Amino acid sequence: MRPETPSRGIRQTDGVNGDGEVAAAMTVNDSILNLRRRIDSREAVVGVLGLGYVGLPLCIYAERSGFTVVGFDVDGDRVAQLERGESYLSDLGEAELGTALENGRFSAVSDEKGLDGADIFVICVPTPLTPNQVPDVSFLHAATETVSRRLRPGCMVIVESTTYPGCTRDDILPILEQSGLRPDVDFLLAFSPERVNPGNGMEQTRSTPKLVGGVTPASLDAASAFYRCCFTEVVELSSAEVAEMAKLLENVYRSVNIALVNELAVICNSMGISVWEVIDAAATKPFGFTPFYPGPGLGGHCIPIDPFYLSWKARELGLATEFIELAGKVNTRMPAYVVDRVTQMLNDASRSIRGSAVMIIGAAYKADVADLRESPALKVAQLLIEKGARITYHDPHVGSFMIGEAVLYSIPLTKDSLSDADCVVILTPHSAVDWELVYRNARLVLDARNVIPHDGRKSFSI
Ligand SMILES: NC(=O)c1ccc[n+]([C@@H]2O[C@H](COP(=O)([O-])OP(=O)(O)OC[C@H]3O[C@@H](n4cnc5c(N)ncnc54)[C@H](O)[C@@H]3O)[C@@H](O)[C@H]2O)c1
C-alpha cells in the first residue's frame, strides 16, 4: 500500500528546502542512491542495536533473508551467550541461532566499533517509564548517539523502539545530525514499530504486516525495500508520525478494552455471574464485538507502558487522555483486587490471611514465556507478603524472582505442594501446568485466568 500524500519531508532534495533556501548544496549523496541497490542485492550490512525480544529476532529474519547482520548490545553477558550459541528467548530456538552463526552472516558485539561498516542501523532498545510515569527515552537517545558516531554517507537509520509521535523527527534526527551529515542528502531515517507477540513464535511476527513511515519519501522507499526482504507484508504510511501513533493506538486499544472487562469481572463477581460466560456469549456476535479477557493486571513491556507515552505527549499539547488514564487506574487496581479476594475467601473459610500459606501459580506476565517485566504476579506476591501470608510459587518458565531483598524459588507442582497451601492463586495460564492436578488437590483456589472449573465452594473466578 502506498500513501497518496507524500510524507512531511524535512528537506527536499530537488529544489527548495523547508527554509526557502535554494538547495544547491543538497545534491543527494551517490551512496544514498546506491543503498537501494545494496538492499536489493543484499550487500547492505545491517546493524541492530539492542538484542532483546525485538532486536534479536530481527537479526535472524535479516540474516535468513541474506543480509550480513551485526547485533550490538551494551549487555556483555547477552552477547557472550549469543557467541556461545545460547538463546535467551523462548521464541528463538538454539538450532535457528546456530544456523545464523554457522552461516557466518550473524555476529553479536558489545563494542560499538563492531557496527562500523553497517549500512542500515535498526534501533530496538527499551523505552520504559520513569517512576513518575514519564517516558524514559534515555536508552533510545544513547543508542542514537552510538549510531551518530558510526554514521557514514549512504546509511539508513530505522527506529523500532516504541515511542511518542514526533520522536523520530524531533528527537532522533537532531542527534543524528550531530554527525555533521544531512538527512536525505547523506542518510535516511524511518520509524517501523515492532509487533512481536512473545510466546507466539518467530513465524507469526514475520508474517504480521510491518508498518513503515519515513521522515521523507526517500526514507520510506528504502526502509520499505529493506523490510520487504525480511517480512511477508509491508504497509507504507505517509509519515513516521503515523507509524509511531499507529503503534500506540494498538496498545491503547488493548489497555482500554482489558480495563473494561476487568471492571466487568468485579461487577460480575458481586452479582454471582460468570464474566467468562458473558464474554463468550457476546463473542458469538459475528460483527461489532472483539473479545478481551480479564486478568490479575497488565504486564509486559508494552501495554502497561506505551499508552503513557501518548498521555505525556498529549499533556505537552494541553490535551487530556482520559480513556488512557482511566484504563490505567482500573488495570492497576487488579493485583490489589486479587489479594482482597484471597483475603475474603480465607475469611469465609475462617482463616486469616496473616500466617496462611498461599501458593501462586504463574509468575510471568503471560502464558508460556519467562518474561517477568511489569508482571502483576510481582505486585500480588508483594501485597500478600505485606499482609503476612507465607507465599510459595510455581512457574515452569521462571525459576526464581525477587521481592525486595527476598528471593523466591519455584517449587514443584505436586499433590502435596498444592494441598499444603491454604489458598492457591492462578495468575498465568501456562500450557505446561496440569490444571486438573491443581483443581483436584488445591483446598481453595482463586482463578484469574479461567483454566479450572469454578464451583463456588472451593474454586472461584476473579
Ligand atoms: N517485547 C515486546 O513484546 C515488544 C513488542 C513491540 C515493541 N516493543 C518495543 O521494542 C523496544 C525493545 O523492547 P524489547 O522487548 O526488545 O526490550 P528488551 O529489554 O528485551 O531488549 C532491549 C535490549 O537493548 C539493550 N540495550 C539497552 N540500551 C542499549 C544501547 N544504548 N545500545 C544497545 N543496546 C542497548 C538491552 O541490554 C537489551 O538487551 C521497546 O521500545 C519496546 O516497547 C517490544
The ligand as a MOL file (V3000), in Angstrom:
LIG
                    3D

  0  0  0     0  0            999 V3000
M  V30 BEGIN CTAB
M  V30 COUNTS 44 48 0 0 0
M  V30 BEGIN ATOM
M  V30 1 N 8.7770 -7.1820 23.8640 0
M  V30 2 C 7.7600 -6.9360 23.0830 0
M  V30 3 O 6.8440 -7.7350 23.0020 0
M  V30 4 C 7.7020 -5.6760 22.2310 0
M  V30 5 C 6.7480 -5.6230 21.2130 0
M  V30 6 C 6.6650 -4.4870 20.4190 0
M  V30 7 C 7.5260 -3.4140 20.6720 0
M  V30 8 N 8.4480 -3.4690 21.6800 0 CHG=1
M  V30 9 C 9.3210 -2.3060 21.8720 0
M  V30 10 O 10.6160 -2.6010 21.3520 0
M  V30 11 C 11.6180 -1.9790 22.1630 0
M  V30 12 C 12.5870 -3.0290 22.6770 0
M  V30 13 O 11.8640 -3.9330 23.5070 0
M  V30 14 P 12.4200 -5.3690 23.8910 0
M  V30 15 O 11.2500 -6.0910 24.4640 0
M  V30 16 O 13.1880 -5.9820 22.7550 0 CHG=-1
M  V30 17 O 13.4400 -4.9690 25.0460 0
M  V30 18 P 14.4930 -5.9390 25.7760 0
M  V30 19 O 14.6600 -5.3850 27.1440 0
M  V30 20 O 14.0920 -7.3650 25.5790 0
M  V30 21 O 15.8350 -5.7190 24.9550 0
M  V30 22 C 16.4410 -4.4930 24.8160 0
M  V30 23 C 17.9390 -4.7070 24.7100 0
M  V30 24 O 18.5410 -3.4260 24.4570 0
M  V30 25 C 19.7870 -3.3970 25.1250 0
M  V30 26 N 20.2250 -2.0100 25.2270 0
M  V30 27 C 19.8700 -1.0720 26.1430 0
M  V30 28 N 20.4660 0.0950 25.8570 0
M  V30 29 C 21.2110 -0.1090 24.7430 0
M  V30 30 C 22.0490 0.7160 23.9590 0
M  V30 31 N 22.2330 2.0050 24.2600 0
M  V30 32 N 22.6760 0.1800 22.8870 0
M  V30 33 C 22.4930 -1.1340 22.5720 0
M  V30 34 N 21.7020 -1.9620 23.2830 0
M  V30 35 C 21.0640 -1.4480 24.3450 0
M  V30 36 C 19.4980 -4.0930 26.4400 0
M  V30 37 O 20.7050 -4.5450 27.0480 0
M  V30 38 C 18.5840 -5.2350 25.9920 0
M  V30 39 O 19.3240 -6.4100 25.6920 0
M  V30 40 C 10.8620 -1.2310 23.2490 0
M  V30 41 O 10.6500 0.0870 22.8280 0
M  V30 42 C 9.5290 -1.9420 23.3060 0
M  V30 43 O 8.4950 -1.1000 23.7730 0
M  V30 44 C 8.5600 -4.6050 22.4540 0
M  V30 END ATOM
M  V30 BEGIN BOND
M  V30 1 1 1 2
M  V30 2 2 2 3
M  V30 3 1 2 4
M  V30 4 1 4 5
M  V30 5 2 4 44
M  V30 6 2 5 6
M  V30 7 1 6 7
M  V30 8 2 7 8
M  V30 9 1 8 9
M  V30 10 1 8 44
M  V30 11 1 9 10
M  V30 12 1 9 42
M  V30 13 1 10 11
M  V30 14 1 11 12
M  V30 15 1 11 40
M  V30 16 1 12 13
M  V30 17 1 13 14
M  V30 18 2 14 15
M  V30 19 1 14 16
M  V30 20 1 14 17
M  V30 21 1 17 18
M  V30 22 2 18 19
M  V30 23 1 18 20
M  V30 24 1 18 21
M  V30 25 1 21 22
M  V30 26 1 22 23
M  V30 27 1 23 24
M  V30 28 1 23 38
M  V30 29 1 24 25
M  V30 30 1 25 26
M  V30 31 1 25 36
M  V30 32 1 26 27
M  V30 33 1 26 35
M  V30 34 2 27 28
M  V30 35 1 28 29
M  V30 36 1 29 30
M  V30 37 2 29 35
M  V30 38 1 30 31
M  V30 39 2 30 32
M  V30 40 1 32 33
M  V30 41 2 33 34
M  V30 42 1 34 35
M  V30 43 1 36 37
M  V30 44 1 36 38
M  V30 45 1 38 39
M  V30 46 1 40 41
M  V30 47 1 40 42
M  V30 48 1 42 43
M  V30 END BOND
M  V30 END CTAB
M  END
